[in-house]
Amino acid sequence: MRAPWPPAHALISGGSSGIGLAIAQQLAAAGSRVSLIARREGPLRAAAQALGPAAQVFPADLTDAEAAARAAGEAEAAQGPVDLLVCCAGAVRPGLFETLDPGDFAAQFAENHLTALHLLRPVLPGMRARGAGRALLIGSAAGLLGLPGYAAYGPSKFALRGLAQSLRAEVAPDGVSVTIFHPPDVDTPQLAAERAARPAALSALARRARVRRPEEAARAALRAARAGRGEAALGLTAWAMLRLGSAFGPISDAWLAAAVRRARR
């Protein structure tokens, strides 16, 4: 048994802006009921108002496991079983390793890994019991290749990828698919805020890459989730990092080290 598409009910974290909001807009337009979870209630309610009556909001701090489970339960009670879980909540704190505070590493892991884990735990059992469901995790191209300036952010996305891979094998026999999508830079409020804090080497590398629109990323992510693909990326660079990264590790290491040296001059 496969979950319906479009999903009757999609639960989306980080749905008040950026890729998460674009995913919510596309699903609502397709006829899905959407439940939005995020920490800030004001932007969350503004997003839901724009989406229309199919959208409901459940404010919660997803770094708190109990708060996440409570919000997920309330969403299912109000909107029905979750057919598609989209884990899009996250944050970026760029910085060189020696300039980052120890708290930055813990915060990035909580914001980018635990926020997904804390929703997967209450939602997946119901999907497995019903024999159908989809989970879509929003990773990052920075979770495919270690980049200078992402010493805290990158590992949190690497961990998310590992979680997706482990879960995929466990839940596939129960009719549940787990997809992780790796976008490059996307034109969101978070990217605008992040750019000012990027170290020189990271800024130089980022200038070479095309910035994508949230709507484009949302379409690609939903296409991958609908097909039940394990991993997907957007754009040639992210695709190469996904498919060829391990094969060209020594070359990419040398290339990134050269970028750091140039930035120091």
N, C-alpha and C positions, 0 to 999 in steps of 0.2 A: 504493500500500500504506500502510495506517495502522497505527501502533503499537497493540498490544492494550490494552484497558481492561477491568478494572484492569490496570495494568502488571505484567508478570511480575517485573521487577526495577526498583525505584526507588532512586536514589542521592540522599541528602538531606544537605545541609550545614546546620549549625546544628540538627541533629535531636535535641539532648539537652534542649531546653526550648522553651517558647513555641510559636509557630506551627509551627516545624519539627517539634517533637515531636507536636503535634496532627495534622499531615499524616501523619507516620509511623504514628500510631495508627490513623488512618482507612484508610490503605492496607494495613496489616498485617491489619486486621479484614476487609478485602475479599479477602484472599488473596495479596497481593503479598509478594515477598521485599524487604526493605528493608535498605539499607546506610547507616549513619550515620557522618558525618564531622564532627568538631568538634575544637577544640584541647584541651579538658580531658577527660582519659581517664576520670576517676571518674564524673562525671555522664553521660558517654556510655555507659559500661557499665551504669550503673543504669537508664538509659532502655531499653537493649536487653534487659535482664533482664525489665523490665516488659512489653515488647512480645512476648517469647516467642521460640521457635526460628527464626522467619522473619527475625529481625534479627541483623545482624553489625555490628561496629564497626571503624572504621579511623581511629584518632586521627591528626590532622595539623594543622599550622599552614597554613591555606590562603592566607595572605599570601605564602607561599613557593611559587613555581611548581613547583619540582621535587618538593616534598613533596606538593603537590596532585595532580600527575600520577601519582606513585607510589601514593598512596592510591586514586585512581580505577582504576588498573590492577589493584591488589590486589582491589578490590571486584568488578570484572568477572571476574577469574580465579576468585573464590570463588562468585559469585552469578549469573554469566551477563551477557550484554550489557545495558546500561542502556536501558530503554524510556522512563523518565521521570527527568530530572535536575531536582532541586529545589534552587535556590540560595537558602538562607535565612540563611546565616551573616551576621552584621553586629553593629554596635554603635552607640550614640548617645552623643555627647559634646556636650551643649548648652552654649551660652555666647554672649555678645555678641562681635562681631568683634574689638573691641580688647582683650578679656580673654582670648581664646584664644591659646594658645601656637602658634607656627608648626608645631610637631610635631603638634598636634591635627588640622590640615588634612590633612597627609600620612597620619596614622594612620586618619582617617575614610575617606579615599579607598581605602586599602589594605583596610580591614575591610569596606567596603560595596560596592566595585567590583571590586577585584582578586581577592577571594575567589571571586566568580562567574566572572570571566574565566579564572582559573587552573583551574577545573573544566570550563568550556565547551571550552577548547582540547583537552584529551585525549579528551573524551566525544563531542563533535559529529562528528568524522570517522567514527567507527564508525556512528553513526546515519545519516549521509549515505550511507555505503557500503551499508548495509542497506536504505535507502530508506524508513525509518520511525523516528520518535522524537519525543519532546516535551521541551522545556526550559521550566521554570517558574521565573521570577525573582521574588523577593519584594522589591518596591520599597517605596514609602511615599507617603502623601498629601503628605509634605514634599518629595517629588521632583516634585510637580506645581505647587507655588506656593511661592516663596521666603518663608519665615517668619522673623521676628525671633527670634534665639536659636538658629537652626540654620544659622549662617554656614558651618560646616564640614560638618555632617551633610547638609543639604539638597543642596548641589552634588554630593555623592557619590552620592546617589540620582538626581539629574538625569542624571548620567553613566551610571548603570545603565540608565535609560530609553533614553538614546541608543544604548547598546550593543544593547539588545533590538530597537530599531527597525531598526538597521543589519543585524543578524544575520537578522532575520525575512525580509527580501527575498532575502538570499543563500542561505538554506537551504530556503525553501519549495519550489523546484523539485525538491528531493531528497526530499520527503515528510516534512520535519521542521518542526514548529511551535515558535515561541518566544512565550511568554506572559509578560507582566509584570503583576503584581498589586499594587495600591496600597492597603494597609490604612490606616485611621486608627489612633488609639491602641488598642492591644490589651493586655488585662490579663495581662502577663507579668512575670517577675522583672526584666527589663531596664527596663520602664516604671517599676516601683517604685523602682529605683535612680536612674533618670534624673530623676524628678520633683523630687528635692531640689536638683538643680543647675540647674533651669530658671530663666532670668531672668523678672522679673515680667511682662513683656508676653506672653511665650510661655505662662506659667502661666495668665494671664487668658484668652487665646484658647483654650487647651486645655480650660478649665472649661466652655466652651460646647458641646463635642463629647461625644458618647456614647462611652464606652469599651466596646470589643467583647471578646467571649470568644475565646480561641485556637481553640476548636472551630468557632466560627462563621466565623472568618477562613479556617481550613483548608478548610472545605466550599466556600466561595466561590472560593477559589484553585484547588482541584482541579476544580471545575465549569468554570471558565474554561479550564484546561489541557486537560481532556477535549474541550471543544468546539473547541479550537484557536484561541481568541480571542487577538488581539494584545495587548489591554490590558483590564483590568478593575479595578474599584474596589469597595470595600465601604462602604455607607452613602450617604445623599443628599449630604452635604457633599463627600466624596471624589469621588463621581460628578460633581457640579457642577464641581469643580476640574479633573477630567479632561476633561469635555466642553465646558465653557464658560470655562475659565480664560483662554485667550488673548483671547477676545472681550470679557471684562470686566476686562482688565488694569489700565486706569487706575482703575477703581472699587475693585478689590482693593488697589491700591497706596495709595490714599487711606485706605481702611479700616484697613489695617495700620499706616500712619503714625499715624493717630489712636489706635490701641491703644498704640503706643509712647509717645506723648505722655501719655496717661492714666496709664500705668505710672510715668512719671517724676514725677508730681505728689506 
